[in-house]
Amino acid sequence: MPESRPTESRLVVITGVTRGLGRALASGFAARGHVVIGCGRSHPHVCDLAAALPEPHAFFAVDVARDKAVDSFAERIRMTHGTPDLLVNNAALMNRQAPLWEITADEMRDMLDVNVAGVANTIRSFTPWMMQRGSGVIVNMSSGWGRSTSPNVGPYCTTKWAVEGLSRALADDLPDGLASVALNPGIIDTEMLRSAWGDSAASYPSPEEWAERAVPFLLSLDASSNGEALTVPG
Ligand SMILES: NC(=O)c1ccc[n+]([C@@H]2O[C@H](COP(=O)([O-])OP(=O)(O)OC[C@H]3O[C@@H](n4cnc5c(N)ncnc54)[C@H](OP(=O)(O)O)[C@@H]3O)[C@@H](O)[C@H]2O)c1
């Protein structure tokens, strides 16, 4: 049976928690008394996180691109913790910098599988329980490159524009009480940013500095935000 939690404590599920923004969000929510469930592919990093944030938080090695693994993850959480109040679809990949015609079919498939199908997988696994309860907020991490384009990031832009469309389409389908939003986090110094921008990423905020703003902003979202394309305030 799900553990009982104080009513003000939210159950937050975050994908891609092993580093970067997801890791900082996990720490930020936990520090404010919320219960965090997270996943990433790297087993050692998942273990590190579980040691840093012990129960009632819980972390699992799950690849969001694998629909059956995501389903098992969701089912396990439902049995141990209950239905999430907030689902943050944060896990994503950045493409190798190259024009679209130089991106291999396998590289493109990986980008779509993780950044788009991975989001759909968690939505498929978690949303029915949120609907049954009648509440919940689903945040799909977009990007400035989900609303604009640049050279050499065509696959990433493709997936983030898709996340914007998916988020709005989901909003049309959700019943009252639930919300789906696309969220541009801003520009933050993470491994992903460094893979695109190199050392110039260092002039941007750290994930921890960003989470100081992002956590309260995410906690402020409710059903009235359904369908919005949002940006973490600067
Ligand atoms: N940093 C920025 O400035 C920026 C700007 C705009 C948007 N964003 C978006 O913000 C989100 C976080 O970005 P970030 O900068 O923190 O990236 P990051 O440092 O590369 O971290 C990405 C996280 O996603 C996980 N991940 C990747 N593939 C996964 C999969 N198949 N299954 C489960 N987890 C997976 C990674 O862990 P494993 O490798 O262990 O799986 C890692 O924890 C992304 O959606 C990104 O597109 C970031």
The ligand as a Gaussian input file, in Angstrom:
#p B3LYP/6-31G(d) Opt

LIG

0 1
 N       20.699000      22.631000     -19.923000
 C       20.026000      23.500000     -20.643000
 O       20.449000      24.653000     -20.827000
 C       18.704000      23.106000     -21.258000
 C       18.072000      24.055000     -22.083000
 C       16.861000      23.735000     -22.653000
 C       16.264000      22.517000     -22.381000
 N       16.902000      21.613000     -21.583000
 C       16.196000      20.350000     -21.315000
 O       16.221000      20.079000     -19.927000
 C       16.270000      18.668000     -19.708000
 C       17.471000      18.310000     -18.864000
 O       18.637000      18.705000     -19.577000
 P       20.101000      18.688000     -18.915000
 O       20.789000      19.873000     -19.465000
 O       20.009000      18.464000     -17.459000
 O       20.707000      17.386000     -19.645000
 P       21.838000      16.345000     -19.170000
 O       22.789000      17.018000     -18.251000
 O       22.353000      15.707000     -20.402000
 O       20.983000      15.281000     -18.324000
 C       20.038000      14.477000     -18.991000
 C       19.474000      13.466000     -18.023000
 O       18.571000      12.625000     -18.759000
 C       18.912000      11.264000     -18.498000
 N       18.544000      10.430000     -19.640000
 C       18.980000      10.534000     -20.924000
 N       18.435000       9.563000     -21.677000
 C       17.629000       8.852000     -20.855000
 C       16.793000       7.727000     -21.038000
 N       16.685000       7.122000     -22.232000
 N       16.105000       7.245000     -19.988000
 C       16.207000       7.836000     -18.762000
 N       16.986000       8.904000     -18.523000
 C       17.698000       9.390000     -19.552000
 C       20.409000      11.287000     -18.203000
 O       20.808000      10.216000     -17.402000
 P       21.409000       8.812000     -17.913000
 O       22.486000       9.137000     -18.894000
 O       21.880000       8.197000     -16.635000
 O       20.264000       8.086000     -18.485000
 C       20.517000      12.575000     -17.395000
 O       20.176000      12.328000     -16.043000
 C       16.270000      18.038000     -21.106000
 O       14.952000      17.721000     -21.483000
 C       16.820000      19.140000     -21.982000
 O       16.423000      18.981000     -23.319000
 C       18.102000      21.881000     -21.024000

